[in-house]
Amino acid sequence: MYERHVARVLAGENFPLGWSDAFPLDALGSLSEIMGAAKVFGPGRQIFDCSPEDIALAMDEGYLLKGAMQ
């Protein structure tokens, strides 16, 4: 989900993005990673302990979680 959002932004697609508009892409990615890692792996897991695949999973989950909070 996060990667799809980034691809649309970089392609210049103009449509209402909702809550995602409020964040620069790098901040949105970091927020999504941190929230997703806590959800998927528990609060004790740190991003720097994750594999690239784990980070991608965490980022998508965090992006979805942030959307559910709105």
Summary of the structure (lengths in Angstrom):
residues: 70
radius of gyration: 12.2
end to end distance: 16.0
largest distance: 38.6
contacts: 183
relative contact order: 0.21
helix: 73%
strand: 0%
